[in-house]
């Protein structure tokens, strides 16, 4: 299964309330993106996993994924929205933003 398919599967699982399986699918997406050396999909998979953990109140677990997204730089701007969203979530975790 390719990275995008893992991400889509995770979204479907989350919609059905199967959070543990969704987390596993996102971990698989990260592994697939690393294997494919696809930085854009890797960033999107990390963002999805970090955001899911954040929403579950698992802030400390979310931080490494969100920080990895914030550190991502792609000149064409293809992950700018993920970088901005991740930075916002990190500020919320740190209590800087409500």
C-alpha positions in Angstrom: 0.0 0.0 0.0 1.3 3.4 -0.9 1.6 6.4 1.4 -1.5 8.2 0.2 -3.6 5.0 0.5 -2.5 4.6 4.1 -3.4 8.2 4.8 -6.9 7.7 3.2 -7.4 4.5 5.2 -6.5 6.3 8.4 -9.1 9.0 7.6 -11.8 6.3 7.0 -10.8 4.5 10.2 -11.0 7.8 12.2 -14.4 8.5 10.8 -15.6 5.1 12.2 -14.0 5.9 15.5 -11.2 3.3 15.2 -8.4 5.5 16.5 -5.9 2.8 17.2 -6.2 1.3 13.7 -6.0 4.9 12.3 -2.8 5.5 14.2 -1.3 2.3 12.8 -2.3 3.3 9.3 -0.6 6.7 9.8 2.6 5.0 11.1 2.5 2.8 8.0 2.1 5.9 5.9 5.2 7.5 7.5 7.2 4.3 6.8 6.0 4.2 3.2 6.9 7.8 2.6 10.3 7.3 4.1 10.9 4.2 1.9 9.7 6.2 -1.2 11.8 9.2 -0.1 8.7 11.4 -0.6 9.1 14.4 1.7 5.7 15.9 0.8 3.8 12.8 1.8 6.0 12.2 4.8 5.2 15.7 6.0 1.4 15.2 5.4 1.5 11.8 7.2 3.4 13.3 10.2 0.9 16.2 10.3 -2.0 13.8 10.3 -0.6 11.7 13.1 0.5 14.7 15.2 -2.9 16.4 14.7 -4.8 13.2 15.7 -2.7 12.8 18.8 -3.3 16.5 19.7 -7.0 16.1 19.3 -6.9 13.1 21.6 -5.1 15.1 24.2 -1.9 13.2 23.7 0.1 16.4 23.4 3.5 15.1 24.5 3.3 12.3 21.9 2.2 14.8 19.2 5.1 17.2 19.7 7.9 15.2 17.9 5.6 14.8 14.8 4.5 18.4 14.8 8.1 19.6 15.3 9.2 17.5 12.3 6.6 19.2 10.2 7.6 22.7 11.3 11.2 21.9 10.3 10.2 20.9 6.8 11.2 23.3 4.1 10.1 22.7 0.5 10.7 25.6 -1.8 7.6 25.2 -3.9 5.3 25.7 -0.9 3.6 22.4 -1.2 3.5 21.8 2.6 3.2 25.4 3.8 -0.3 24.8 5.1 0.9 21.8 7.1 3.8 23.8 8.5 1.6 26.7 9.6 -1.0 24.3 11.1 1.7 22.4 13.0 3.2 25.6 14.3 -0.2 26.7 15.5 -0.8 23.4 17.4 2.7 23.6 19.0 1.9 27.1 20.2 -1.4 25.8 21.7 0.5 23.0 23.4 2.9 25.5 24.9 0.0 27.7 26.1 1.0 30.6 23.8 -2.3 30.5 21.9 -5.7 29.6 23.2 
